Amino acid sequence: MLTIGCHLSTSKGFKAMGETALSIGANTFAFFTRNPRGGNAKELDLDDVAALQRILDEHSFGPLVAHAPYTYNPCSAKERAREFALEAMAEDLQRMEALPGNYYNFHPGAHVGQGAQVGIALIVDALCQVMFEGMRTTVLLETMAGKGTEVGRSFEEIAAIIAGVAERAPELAEHLGVCLDTCHVSDAGYDIIGDLDGVLAEFDRVVGLERLHAVHINDSKNPCGAHKDRHAKIGEGYLGSAELGGGPEVFVHIVSHPALRDLPFILETPNELPGYAAEIELLRGLQAGK
């Protein structure tokens, strides 16, 4: 069965997230490690975390995909912004140890005019500082749409970050992977509508499919190569709408592809819970009908 869920709020605690996931048919989910705009994280209630773990175990959930706030920019040109990203990411990864064996996804950052190579070097430096030996969380670099000066707009940039960490700290690189965002990779110029096999073969050549651990499954409000990053509901954007050049078969291929079908899928579409429940049912049906 497809492992799929969506972003859930931590406002009512960890156990409540598990219960909400069950109510919409999800068997994984994402959550922000703190307020998406940054700031201090709430103190962990370990009893609450343990209650969530019981739900995950009893209902055979797949790995969770925690998400770092968008405000983190470890390759900022501003020293204080880099320091904040380092401090918050380090704290996040320590807190993730309370839910071992899951994923911590983050946007690599924006080099803000310093150049991609400088940005990559700063991200590598940050990861080597915040990751630690013996950690039980896998850190995922998210594929980006290429908006502005985003780093991670190509498989080559993602690979360069991983290679940089592997060169400096090979024991840490074992805990690095990738989350592929379907809206982002299409907006970045990868033709997942017409040539998903080719895109994944290219990913394998450049990064390695063994590094691919999760998928953000989203439609896009923009055509391939737009570099804009605007998510759409499944079937209402350029990927899933036949009128816009895609169609339902695009998502059939995504959820049933041998390289993807067993990974956790996270919806980041513009929905409330009933909409997510409907999309979970839709995508499960597409995979089952393949």
C-alpha positions as CSV (number, residue, x, y, z in Angstrom):
1,M,0.0,0.0,0.0
2,L,1.2,3.5,-0.9
3,T,2.9,5.3,2.1
4,I,1.4,8.7,1.9
5,G,0.4,11.7,4.1
6,C,0.5,15.5,4.3
7,H,1.8,18.2,6.5
8,L,0.1,18.2,9.9
9,S,0.1,20.8,12.7
10,T,2.0,20.3,15.9
11,S,-0.2,22.7,17.8
12,K,-2.1,19.9,19.7
13,G,1.0,17.7,20.2
14,F,2.5,14.6,18.7
15,K,-0.1,12.1,19.6
16,A,-2.8,14.3,18.0
17,M,-0.8,14.3,14.8
18,G,-0.9,10.6,14.7
19,E,-4.6,10.5,15.3
20,T,-5.3,13.1,12.6
21,A,-3.2,11.1,10.2
22,L,-5.3,8.0,10.8
23,S,-8.5,10.0,10.4
24,I,-7.5,11.0,6.8
25,G,-6.1,7.6,5.8
26,A,-2.5,8.6,6.0
27,N,0.3,6.3,7.1
28,T,3.0,8.9,7.2
29,F,3.0,12.7,7.6
30,A,5.2,15.7,7.7
31,F,5.4,18.4,10.4
32,F,7.5,21.5,10.9
33,T,10.1,21.2,13.6
34,R,9.1,24.6,14.9
35,N,7.0,27.6,13.7
36,P,7.6,27.7,9.9
37,R,8.7,31.3,10.4
38,G,11.4,30.2,12.8
39,G,11.7,31.1,16.5
40,N,11.9,28.9,19.5
41,A,10.7,25.3,19.5
42,K,8.3,24.2,22.2
43,E,9.8,21.9,24.9
44,L,9.3,18.3,24.0
45,D,6.8,16.3,26.0
46,L,8.4,12.9,25.9
47,D,5.2,11.1,27.0
48,D,3.4,12.7,24.1
49,V,6.2,11.6,21.7
50,A,6.0,8.1,23.1
51,A,2.2,8.1,22.5
52,L,2.8,9.0,18.9
53,Q,5.4,6.3,18.5
54,R,2.9,3.7,19.7
55,I,0.4,4.8,17.0
56,L,3.2,4.6,14.4
57,D,4.1,1.1,15.5
58,E,0.6,-0.2,15.9
59,H,-0.5,1.1,12.5
60,S,2.6,0.3,10.5
61,F,3.4,3.9,9.5
62,G,6.3,4.6,7.1
63,P,9.0,7.0,8.0
64,L,7.9,10.6,9.0
65,V,9.3,13.5,7.0
66,A,9.9,16.4,9.4
67,H,10.5,19.7,7.7
68,A,12.8,22.5,8.7
69,P,11.3,26.0,8.6
70,Y,11.7,27.9,5.4
71,T,13.5,30.8,7.2
72,Y,16.7,28.7,7.6
73,N,19.3,29.8,5.1
74,P,22.7,28.2,5.9
75,C,24.3,29.8,2.8
76,S,23.1,33.4,3.5
77,A,25.5,36.3,2.9
78,K,24.6,37.5,6.4
79,E,26.6,35.9,9.2
80,R,23.7,36.2,11.7
81,A,21.3,34.4,9.3
82,R,23.8,31.6,8.9
83,E,24.3,31.4,12.7
84,F,20.6,31.2,13.3
85,A,20.3,28.3,10.7
86,L,23.1,26.4,12.4
87,E,21.7,26.9,15.9
88,A,18.2,25.9,14.9
89,M,19.2,22.9,12.7
90,A,21.5,21.6,15.4
91,E,18.7,21.8,18.0
92,D,16.2,20.2,15.5
93,L,18.4,17.2,14.9
94,Q,18.9,16.6,18.6
95,R,15.2,16.8,19.1
96,M,14.6,14.3,16.2
97,E,16.5,11.7,18.3
98,A,13.3,11.4,20.4
99,L,11.6,9.9,17.2
100,P,14.5,7.9,15.8
101,G,14.7,6.5,12.3
102,N,12.8,9.3,10.5
103,Y,13.7,12.0,8.1
104,Y,14.6,15.7,8.5
105,N,14.0,17.6,5.2
106,F,15.3,21.1,4.5
107,H,15.6,23.6,1.6
108,P,19.3,24.0,1.0
109,G,19.1,27.8,1.0
110,A,19.7,30.7,-1.3
111,H,23.2,32.1,-2.1
112,V,21.8,35.6,-2.5
113,G,24.3,36.7,-5.2
114,Q,27.4,35.0,-3.8
115,G,27.3,32.3,-6.5
116,A,26.2,28.7,-6.4
117,Q,29.7,27.4,-5.5
118,V,30.0,29.6,-2.5
119,G,26.5,28.6,-1.4
120,I,27.3,24.9,-1.8
121,A,30.5,25.4,0.3
122,L,28.5,27.1,3.1
123,I,25.8,24.4,3.1
124,V,28.5,21.7,3.3
125,D,30.1,23.6,6.2
126,A,26.7,23.9,8.0
127,L,25.9,20.2,7.6
128,C,29.3,19.2,8.9
129,Q,28.6,21.3,12.0
130,V,25.0,20.3,12.8
131,M,25.1,16.5,12.0
132,F,26.8,14.2,14.4
133,E,28.1,10.6,14.6
134,G,25.5,8.1,15.8
135,M,22.5,10.2,14.8
136,R,19.4,8.2,14.0
137,T,17.9,10.7,11.6
138,T,18.5,11.0,7.8
139,V,18.8,14.6,6.6
140,L,17.2,15.1,3.2
141,L,18.1,17.8,0.8
142,E,15.0,19.0,-1.1
143,T,15.2,19.4,-4.9
144,M,14.3,23.0,-5.6
145,A,12.6,24.9,-8.4
146,G,15.4,27.3,-9.1
147,K,13.5,30.5,-8.0
148,G,15.9,33.4,-7.5
149,T,19.2,32.2,-6.2
150,E,18.1,28.9,-4.7
151,V,20.7,26.2,-4.3
152,G,19.6,22.7,-5.2
153,R,18.0,23.7,-8.5
154,S,19.8,20.8,-10.3
155,F,20.8,17.3,-9.5
156,E,24.4,18.4,-9.9
157,E,24.1,21.0,-7.1
158,I,22.5,18.4,-4.8
159,A,25.3,15.9,-5.6
160,A,27.9,18.6,-5.0
161,I,26.6,19.1,-1.4
162,I,26.6,15.4,-0.7
163,A,30.1,15.0,-2.2
164,G,31.4,17.9,-0.1
165,V,30.1,16.4,3.1
166,A,31.4,13.0,2.1
167,E,34.9,14.4,1.5
168,R,35.1,16.2,4.9
169,A,33.1,13.7,7.0
170,P,32.3,10.4,5.3
171,E,30.6,9.1,8.5
172,L,28.1,11.9,8.3
173,A,27.4,11.6,4.6
174,E,25.9,8.2,5.3
175,H,23.0,10.1,6.9
176,L,22.4,12.4,3.9
177,G,19.7,11.8,1.3
178,V,17.3,13.6,-1.0
179,C,13.6,14.4,-1.1
180,L,12.3,14.8,-4.6
181,D,9.6,17.4,-5.0
182,T,7.5,16.8,-8.2
183,C,6.5,20.5,-8.5
184,H,10.0,21.7,-8.0
185,V,11.8,19.3,-10.4
186,S,9.3,20.1,-13.1
187,D,9.6,23.9,-12.5
188,A,13.4,23.4,-12.5
189,G,13.2,22.0,-16.1
190,Y,13.1,18.2,-15.6
191,D,10.5,16.6,-17.9
192,I,8.7,14.3,-15.4
193,I,5.5,14.6,-17.5
194,G,7.0,13.1,-20.7
195,D,10.1,11.3,-19.5
196,L,9.9,10.3,-15.8
197,D,12.2,7.3,-16.6
198,G,14.8,9.5,-18.1
199,V,14.7,12.0,-15.2
200,L,15.1,9.3,-12.7
201,A,17.9,7.7,-14.7
202,E,19.6,11.1,-14.7
203,F,19.1,11.4,-11.0
204,D,20.7,7.9,-10.6
205,R,23.7,8.9,-12.7
206,V,24.3,12.2,-10.9
207,V,23.2,11.6,-7.3
208,G,22.4,7.9,-7.0
209,L,18.9,6.5,-6.4
210,E,20.1,5.0,-3.1
211,R,20.1,8.6,-1.8
212,L,16.4,9.1,-2.7
213,H,14.4,8.6,0.4
214,A,11.1,10.6,0.1
215,V,8.9,12.4,-2.4
216,H,6.9,15.6,-2.0
217,I,4.0,14.9,-4.4
218,N,2.5,18.1,-5.8
219,D,1.0,19.4,-9.0
220,S,2.4,22.7,-10.4
221,K,0.7,25.9,-11.4
222,N,3.5,26.5,-13.9
223,P,4.9,24.8,-17.0
224,C,8.1,22.8,-17.0
225,G,11.2,25.1,-16.6
226,A,9.3,28.1,-15.1
227,H,11.5,28.3,-12.0
228,K,8.5,29.7,-10.0
229,D,7.6,27.1,-7.3
230,R,3.8,27.4,-7.1
231,H,2.0,24.2,-6.0
232,A,-1.4,23.1,-7.3
233,K,-3.8,20.4,-6.2
234,I,-3.3,17.0,-7.8
235,G,-4.9,17.1,-11.2
236,E,-5.3,20.9,-11.4
237,G,-1.9,21.9,-12.6
238,Y,0.5,21.3,-15.5
239,L,1.4,17.8,-14.3
240,G,-2.1,16.3,-13.8
241,S,-4.3,18.3,-16.1
242,A,-4.8,17.0,-19.6
243,E,-5.8,20.5,-20.7
244,L,-2.4,21.8,-19.6
245,G,-0.4,19.1,-21.3
246,G,-0.2,16.5,-18.5
247,G,-2.9,14.1,-17.2
248,P,-3.7,11.5,-14.6
249,E,-1.2,9.1,-16.1
250,V,1.6,11.4,-15.0
251,F,0.7,10.6,-11.3
252,V,0.1,7.0,-12.1
253,H,3.7,6.8,-13.3
254,I,5.0,8.7,-10.3
255,V,3.3,6.5,-7.6
256,S,3.9,3.3,-9.4
257,H,7.5,3.8,-10.6
258,P,9.8,1.1,-9.2
259,A,12.2,3.7,-8.0
260,L,9.5,5.7,-6.1
261,R,6.6,3.5,-5.2
262,D,7.9,2.3,-1.9
263,L,9.0,5.7,-0.6
264,P,7.0,7.9,1.7
265,F,5.0,10.5,-0.3
266,I,4.1,13.8,1.3
267,L,1.4,16.1,-0.2
268,E,2.1,19.8,0.0
269,T,-0.9,20.9,-2.1
270,P,-3.1,23.9,-1.2
271,N,-5.7,21.9,0.8
272,E,-7.4,21.4,4.2
273,L,-7.7,18.0,5.8
274,P,-10.7,16.8,3.7
275,G,-8.8,17.7,0.5
276,Y,-5.8,15.8,1.6
277,A,-8.0,12.8,2.5
278,A,-9.4,12.9,-1.0
279,E,-5.9,13.2,-2.6
280,I,-4.6,10.3,-0.5
281,E,-7.5,8.1,-1.7
282,L,-7.0,9.2,-5.3
283,L,-3.3,8.5,-5.4
284,R,-3.7,5.1,-3.6
285,G,-6.3,4.2,-6.3
286,L,-4.0,5.3,-9.1
287,Q,-1.2,3.0,-7.7
288,A,-3.6,0.1,-7.1
289,G,-5.0,0.4,-10.6
290,K,-1.7,0.2,-12.3
